[in-house]
Amino acid sequence: MSKYTIESTSESRPFWEGLEDFARREVQSFIQRILEEEVTEHLGRGRSQRREAVDSREGYRNGYGKPRRLSTSLGTIRVRRPRVRGLMENFESRILPLFKRRTEEVGKLLPELYLHGLSLGDFDLAMRGLLGEGAPLSEGSIVRLKAAWRSEYDVWKGRSLEGLEALYLWVDGIYVKAGLEKDKAALLVVIAALKDGSKAVLAVESGYRESVESWSAILRDLKRRGLKAPRLVVGDGHLGIWGALSNVFPDTAEQRCWNHRIINILDKISKKKQPEAKSLLTAIPYAPTREEVEQRKKVFQKWCGSNGCAAAGELLDRDWERMVTFYDFPKEHWKHLRTTNPVESPFAAVRLRTGAAKRFKKVENATAMIWKVLMVAEKTFRKIAAPELLAEVAERTVYVNGVKVKNAEPKVAA
């Protein structure tokens, strides 16, 4: 028995090492046979078989076209399309349409690799490593991909939002390196938590982070396409979104991002004292109640006064009520509502892609590509915790310190 095992292992090793080549050849042979069968079915007769006198179908085989490379998930293969002559209309294969050089699976892989940060040179190297040296790739492939993304983006941003119930919105802007831009323009992004708990990208538009006009234009467009007023918007305190909300959705509650506020406060404290300050500061938004959060704020401000940085403590008072709005919503959702992390996380993929790309001449040139990055990231968005509570949020159920108040009248929009 041991002898048989040793011999089998020895004989199988060359086959194992060449398994992928074997599988690729088998796929190539199979597709070639299918192409032949497709012509046989269309003409109603096999190769070298005479046409019956009563057969009304026209056409005849006329050799093969030049060998074509076809990229598949198993690698690149070569096939020859049978040529057919004498037909009233051109014969087009359903298996291998004209000008197709890759399968749908590979077509989906190309943009994902590019979007995940590969520069053109690395992209070409990676694809040839996956698909073989014969893979039909070029810089033109990327140019065509970008053109397709632009068309897809134009359709996406004009889609109807009727029936889409967005309860929470996270908003932020990402700066894009643009060599010819005089002003510091950005891409403004809106991500929503829907009533079923899923998250979706609602808007990706070029504009200015601090501009009320830029954000108003985005919100008006969303409203025009059917979006109803969300219950809460979370964003950086310096964004123009807050003025825009008063213009378009004045009844929507506002929550300032704690991450941004903490960074701003720490910038006013010496580096030597920042660790202790950060420990006190980051504990504030995790207080279980409004009463406790007030106490923790006072403790931090007292510490600031004792350490020569009273101005840092005073920053907490700025827009304080909008820093603690999340206490009016289910505590199961607080971890989502304290910060703009749902936007910041996909932005990491965007920065990776824009870091690998060359500097854009204009921000608008980056819009479709970054939109595509966010569409890829959207597939991995996690649902919001306790999604069943979103129905109560939609009904404006009253919450105090994150707990539902029984028999309380639902909040009525002002």
C-alpha positions as CSV (number, residue, x, y, z in Angstrom):
1,M,0.0,0.0,0.0
2,S,2.8,2.4,0.9
3,K,4.5,1.7,-2.4
4,Y,1.4,2.5,-4.4
5,T,1.0,5.8,-2.5
6,I,4.5,6.8,-3.2
7,E,4.2,6.0,-6.9
8,S,0.9,7.8,-7.2
9,T,2.3,10.9,-5.5
10,S,5.3,10.9,-7.7
11,E,3.3,10.5,-10.9
12,S,0.7,13.1,-9.9
13,R,3.2,15.8,-9.0
14,P,3.8,16.9,-12.7
15,F,0.1,16.9,-13.3
16,W,-0.6,18.9,-10.2
17,E,2.0,21.5,-11.1
18,G,0.5,21.9,-14.6
19,L,-3.1,21.7,-13.4
20,E,-3.9,25.3,-14.3
21,D,-2.5,24.9,-17.8
22,F,-4.5,21.7,-18.2
23,A,-7.7,23.4,-17.0
24,R,-7.1,26.4,-19.4
25,R,-6.5,24.1,-22.4
26,E,-9.7,22.2,-21.5
27,V,-11.7,25.4,-21.3
28,Q,-10.2,26.5,-24.6
29,S,-11.1,23.3,-26.3
30,F,-14.6,23.3,-24.8
31,I,-15.3,26.9,-26.0
32,Q,-14.0,26.1,-29.5
33,R,-16.3,23.1,-29.7
34,I,-19.3,25.2,-28.5
35,L,-18.5,27.8,-31.3
36,E,-18.5,25.0,-33.9
37,E,-21.8,23.6,-32.5
38,E,-23.3,27.1,-32.7
39,V,-22.6,27.3,-36.4
40,T,-23.9,23.8,-37.0
41,E,-27.2,24.7,-35.2
42,H,-27.5,27.9,-37.2
43,L,-26.8,26.2,-40.6
44,G,-28.7,23.0,-39.8
45,R,-25.8,20.8,-40.9
46,G,-22.4,19.7,-39.7
47,R,-19.0,20.3,-41.3
48,S,-18.6,18.8,-44.7
49,Q,-22.2,17.8,-44.8
50,R,-24.1,18.7,-48.0
51,R,-27.1,20.9,-47.9
52,E,-30.3,19.2,-48.7
53,A,-32.0,20.4,-51.9
54,V,-35.2,21.3,-50.0
55,D,-33.3,23.1,-47.3
56,S,-34.2,26.8,-47.5
57,R,-31.5,27.9,-45.1
58,E,-28.6,29.7,-46.8
59,G,-25.0,30.1,-45.8
60,Y,-21.9,28.0,-45.6
61,R,-18.8,27.7,-43.6
62,N,-15.8,29.7,-44.8
63,G,-12.8,28.8,-42.6
64,Y,-11.9,30.7,-39.5
65,G,-11.0,34.2,-38.4
66,K,-7.6,35.0,-36.9
67,P,-7.0,33.5,-33.4
68,R,-8.4,35.7,-30.7
69,R,-7.3,36.1,-27.1
70,L,-10.1,35.8,-24.5
71,S,-9.4,36.6,-20.9
72,T,-11.3,34.4,-18.4
73,S,-11.0,33.9,-14.7
74,L,-8.9,30.8,-15.4
75,G,-6.5,32.9,-17.5
76,T,-6.2,33.9,-21.2
77,I,-7.1,31.4,-23.9
78,R,-7.0,31.5,-27.7
79,V,-10.0,30.7,-29.9
80,R,-10.9,31.0,-33.6
81,R,-14.3,32.1,-34.6
82,P,-15.8,30.1,-37.4
83,R,-16.7,32.3,-40.4
84,V,-20.0,31.9,-42.2
85,R,-20.7,33.3,-45.7
86,G,-23.7,33.6,-47.9
87,L,-26.2,34.8,-45.3
88,M,-28.8,37.4,-45.7
89,E,-27.7,38.9,-42.4
90,N,-24.4,38.7,-40.6
91,F,-24.0,35.8,-38.2
92,E,-23.1,36.8,-34.7
93,S,-22.1,34.3,-32.1
94,R,-24.0,34.3,-28.8
95,I,-21.1,32.6,-27.1
96,L,-18.4,35.0,-28.2
97,P,-19.9,38.3,-29.6
98,L,-17.7,40.4,-31.9
99,F,-15.0,42.5,-30.2
100,K,-15.4,40.8,-26.8
101,R,-12.0,40.2,-25.3
102,R,-12.9,39.2,-21.8
103,T,-15.6,37.5,-19.8
104,E,-18.1,39.4,-17.6
105,E,-16.3,38.1,-14.5
106,V,-12.9,39.5,-15.7
107,G,-14.7,42.7,-16.7
108,K,-15.8,43.1,-13.2
109,L,-12.4,42.4,-11.8
110,L,-10.6,45.0,-13.9
111,P,-12.3,48.1,-12.3
112,E,-12.1,46.6,-8.8
113,L,-8.3,46.1,-9.0
114,Y,-7.9,49.6,-10.5
115,L,-10.2,51.2,-8.0
116,H,-8.4,49.5,-5.0
117,G,-5.3,51.5,-5.6
118,L,-3.3,50.0,-8.4
119,S,-1.6,52.6,-10.7
120,L,-1.7,51.9,-14.4
121,G,1.8,50.2,-14.4
122,D,1.0,48.0,-11.4
123,F,-2.5,47.3,-12.8
124,D,-1.1,45.9,-16.0
125,L,1.5,43.8,-14.2
126,A,-1.1,42.4,-11.8
127,M,-3.6,41.5,-14.6
128,R,-1.0,39.8,-16.7
129,G,0.1,37.8,-13.6
130,L,-3.5,36.7,-13.1
131,L,-4.6,36.2,-16.7
132,G,-1.3,35.4,-18.5
133,E,1.0,37.3,-20.7
134,G,-1.5,37.1,-23.5
135,A,-4.1,39.1,-21.7
136,P,-5.5,41.8,-24.0
137,L,-4.9,44.9,-21.8
138,S,-3.8,48.4,-22.5
139,E,-4.1,51.9,-21.2
140,G,-7.0,52.2,-23.6
141,S,-8.8,49.7,-21.5
142,I,-8.7,52.1,-18.5
143,V,-9.7,55.0,-20.7
144,R,-12.8,53.1,-21.8
145,L,-13.6,52.0,-18.3
146,K,-13.5,55.6,-17.1
147,A,-15.8,56.7,-19.9
148,A,-18.2,53.9,-19.0
149,W,-18.1,55.0,-15.3
150,R,-19.0,58.5,-16.3
151,S,-22.0,57.3,-18.2
152,E,-23.1,55.1,-15.3
153,Y,-22.6,58.0,-12.8
154,D,-24.7,60.4,-14.9
155,V,-27.6,57.8,-14.9
156,W,-27.1,57.1,-11.2
157,K,-27.2,60.8,-10.1
158,G,-30.5,61.3,-12.0
159,R,-32.3,58.3,-10.6
160,S,-35.6,58.6,-8.7
161,L,-35.5,58.4,-4.9
162,E,-39.3,58.1,-4.6
163,G,-40.1,55.6,-1.8
164,L,-36.5,55.7,-0.4
165,E,-36.8,56.5,3.3
166,A,-33.5,57.8,4.6
167,L,-33.6,58.3,8.4
168,Y,-30.0,59.3,9.2
169,L,-27.5,61.0,6.8
170,W,-23.8,61.3,7.2
171,V,-22.1,64.0,5.2
172,D,-18.6,65.1,4.6
173,G,-16.2,66.2,1.8
174,I,-12.9,64.9,0.5
175,Y,-10.3,67.1,-1.1
176,V,-8.9,65.9,-4.4
177,K,-5.5,66.8,-5.7
178,A,-6.2,69.0,-8.7
179,G,-3.3,70.8,-10.2
180,L,-5.3,73.5,-12.2
181,E,-7.8,74.3,-9.5
182,K,-7.4,77.8,-8.0
183,D,-9.7,77.1,-5.0
184,K,-9.7,74.1,-2.6
185,A,-12.6,72.2,-4.1
186,A,-13.8,68.8,-2.8
187,L,-16.2,66.0,-3.5
188,L,-19.2,66.2,-1.2
189,V,-20.6,62.9,-0.2
190,V,-23.9,61.9,1.4
191,I,-24.5,58.4,2.9
192,A,-27.8,57.4,4.3
193,A,-29.2,54.8,6.8
194,L,-32.4,53.5,5.2
195,K,-35.4,52.2,7.1
196,D,-34.3,48.6,6.7
197,G,-31.0,49.3,8.3
198,S,-28.9,49.2,5.2
199,K,-26.6,52.1,4.2
200,A,-26.5,53.6,0.7
201,V,-24.5,56.4,-1.0
202,L,-27.0,59.1,-2.0
203,A,-24.9,61.9,-3.5
204,V,-21.3,62.4,-4.8
205,E,-20.9,65.9,-6.2
206,S,-18.0,68.4,-6.6
207,G,-18.3,71.5,-4.5
208,Y,-16.9,73.3,-1.4
209,R,-17.1,71.8,2.1
210,E,-17.8,75.1,3.8
211,S,-20.3,76.3,1.2
212,V,-23.9,76.6,2.1
213,E,-24.7,77.0,-1.6
214,S,-22.9,73.7,-2.6
215,W,-24.7,71.7,0.0
216,S,-28.1,73.4,-0.6
217,A,-27.8,72.4,-4.3
218,I,-27.2,68.8,-3.3
219,L,-30.1,68.7,-0.9
220,R,-32.5,70.4,-3.3
221,D,-31.6,67.9,-6.0
222,L,-32.2,64.9,-3.6
223,K,-35.5,66.5,-2.6
224,R,-36.5,67.1,-6.2
225,R,-35.9,63.4,-7.0
226,G,-38.2,62.3,-4.1
227,L,-36.1,62.2,-0.9
228,K,-38.1,63.1,2.2
229,A,-36.6,65.0,5.1
230,P,-34.3,62.7,7.1
231,R,-34.6,62.6,10.9
232,L,-30.9,63.4,11.7
233,V,-27.8,64.6,9.8
234,V,-24.3,64.0,11.2
235,G,-21.4,66.0,10.0
236,D,-18.4,68.2,10.8
237,G,-19.3,71.5,12.5
238,H,-17.4,73.5,9.8
239,L,-19.5,72.2,6.9
240,G,-21.9,74.4,5.0
241,I,-24.5,71.6,5.4
242,W,-26.0,73.3,8.4
243,G,-27.0,76.4,6.6
244,A,-28.2,74.2,3.7
245,L,-30.4,72.2,6.1
246,S,-32.2,75.3,7.3
247,N,-32.9,76.1,3.6
248,V,-34.1,72.7,2.5
249,F,-34.9,70.4,5.4
250,P,-35.4,72.8,8.4
251,D,-37.1,70.2,10.6
252,T,-34.2,67.8,10.5
253,A,-32.2,67.3,13.7
254,E,-28.4,68.0,13.6
255,Q,-25.5,66.2,15.2
256,R,-21.9,67.5,15.1
257,C,-19.2,64.9,14.7
258,W,-17.3,64.2,18.0
259,N,-14.1,63.1,16.2
260,H,-13.7,66.4,14.5
261,R,-14.4,68.3,17.7
262,I,-11.9,66.3,19.7
263,I,-9.2,66.9,17.1
264,N,-9.9,70.6,17.1
265,I,-9.7,70.8,20.9
266,L,-6.5,68.8,21.1
267,D,-4.9,71.1,18.6
268,K,-5.1,73.8,21.3
269,I,-3.4,71.7,24.0
270,S,0.4,71.2,24.2
271,K,1.6,67.8,23.0
272,K,3.0,67.0,26.4
273,K,-0.5,67.2,28.0
274,Q,-2.5,65.8,25.1
275,P,-2.5,62.2,26.3
276,E,-4.2,63.1,29.6
277,A,-6.5,65.5,27.8
278,K,-7.5,62.9,25.2
279,S,-8.4,60.4,27.9
280,L,-10.8,62.9,29.6
281,L,-12.1,64.2,26.3
282,T,-12.9,61.0,24.6
283,A,-14.9,59.8,27.6
284,I,-17.4,62.6,27.3
285,P,-19.6,61.4,24.4
286,Y,-19.8,57.9,26.0
287,A,-21.6,59.2,29.0
288,P,-24.8,57.2,29.5
289,T,-27.1,60.2,30.0
290,R,-27.3,63.9,29.2
291,E,-26.8,64.7,32.9
292,E,-23.6,62.6,33.0
293,V,-22.3,64.1,29.8
294,E,-22.7,67.6,31.3
295,Q,-20.7,66.5,34.4
296,R,-17.9,65.1,32.3
297,K,-17.7,68.3,30.2
298,K,-17.3,70.3,33.4
299,V,-14.5,67.9,34.7
300,F,-12.6,68.4,31.4
301,Q,-13.1,72.2,31.4
302,K,-11.8,72.3,35.0
303,W,-8.8,70.3,34.0
304,C,-8.2,72.7,31.1
305,G,-8.3,75.7,33.5
306,S,-5.8,74.1,35.8
307,N,-3.4,73.3,33.0
308,G,-3.3,76.6,31.2
309,C,-5.5,75.7,28.3
310,A,-8.9,77.2,29.2
311,A,-9.5,78.1,25.6
312,A,-9.6,74.4,24.7
313,G,-12.2,73.7,27.3
314,E,-14.3,76.6,26.1
315,L,-14.5,75.0,22.6
316,L,-16.8,72.4,24.1
317,D,-19.4,75.0,24.8
318,R,-19.5,76.0,21.1
319,D,-22.7,74.4,19.6
320,W,-23.0,72.1,22.6
321,E,-26.6,71.3,22.1
322,R,-25.8,70.0,18.6
323,M,-23.0,67.8,20.1
324,V,-25.5,65.9,22.2
325,T,-28.5,65.5,19.9
326,F,-27.8,61.7,19.7
327,Y,-29.3,61.3,23.2
328,D,-32.7,61.9,21.6
329,F,-32.4,58.7,19.5
330,P,-32.2,55.0,20.4
331,K,-29.0,54.2,22.4
332,E,-28.5,51.2,20.2
333,H,-27.8,53.7,17.4
334,W,-25.5,56.0,19.3
335,K,-22.3,54.4,18.1
336,H,-23.4,55.3,14.5
337,L,-24.5,58.8,15.4
338,R,-21.6,60.3,17.4
339,T,-19.3,60.6,14.4
340,T,-19.0,60.6,10.6
341,N,-17.2,57.3,10.6
342,P,-19.7,55.8,8.1
343,V,-18.3,58.3,5.6
344,E,-14.7,58.3,6.8
345,S,-14.3,54.5,6.4
346,P,-15.1,54.4,2.6
347,F,-13.0,57.6,2.2
348,A,-10.0,55.5,3.1
349,A,-10.5,53.6,-0.2
350,V,-10.9,56.8,-2.1
351,R,-7.7,58.2,-0.7
352,L,-5.9,55.0,-1.7
353,R,-7.1,55.3,-5.2
354,T,-6.4,59.0,-5.6
355,G,-3.0,58.5,-4.1
356,A,-2.1,56.0,-6.8
357,A,-3.6,58.1,-9.6
358,K,-1.9,61.0,-11.2
359,R,-3.0,64.5,-10.1
360,F,-6.3,65.4,-11.7
361,K,-6.4,68.6,-13.8
362,K,-9.9,69.3,-12.5
363,V,-12.0,67.9,-9.6
364,E,-14.8,67.1,-12.0
365,N,-12.5,64.6,-13.7
366,A,-12.3,62.6,-10.5
367,T,-16.0,62.6,-9.7
368,A,-17.0,59.5,-11.7
369,M,-14.0,57.5,-10.6
370,I,-14.4,58.3,-6.9
371,W,-18.1,57.5,-7.3
372,K,-17.2,54.1,-8.6
373,V,-14.9,53.5,-5.6
374,L,-17.7,54.4,-3.3
375,M,-20.1,52.0,-5.2
376,V,-17.5,49.2,-4.7
377,A,-17.2,50.2,-1.0
378,E,-21.1,50.3,-0.6
379,K,-21.2,46.5,-1.2
380,T,-19.4,46.0,2.2
381,F,-21.4,48.6,4.2
382,R,-22.7,47.0,7.4
383,K,-26.2,47.4,8.5
384,I,-27.0,49.8,11.3
385,A,-27.4,48.1,14.8
386,A,-30.9,47.3,15.9
387,P,-32.5,48.1,12.5
388,E,-36.0,47.3,13.9
389,L,-35.9,50.5,15.9
390,L,-35.7,52.6,12.7
391,A,-39.4,52.2,12.2
392,E,-39.9,54.0,15.6
393,V,-37.4,56.7,14.5
394,A,-39.4,57.2,11.3
395,E,-42.6,57.6,13.4
396,R,-40.8,60.3,15.5
397,T,-41.1,58.2,18.7
398,V,-39.8,60.1,21.8
399,Y,-36.5,59.0,23.3
400,V,-34.9,60.4,26.4
401,N,-31.3,59.4,27.0
402,G,-31.7,56.7,24.3
403,V,-34.7,55.1,26.0
404,K,-38.2,55.1,24.5
405,V,-40.7,57.1,26.5
406,K,-43.9,55.1,26.8
407,N,-47.2,56.8,26.1
408,A,-45.4,60.0,24.9
409,E,-46.8,61.8,22.0
410,P,-44.6,61.5,18.9
411,K,-42.5,64.6,18.2
412,V,-44.2,66.9,15.7
413,A,-42.0,68.7,13.2
414,A,-41.8,72.4,13.9
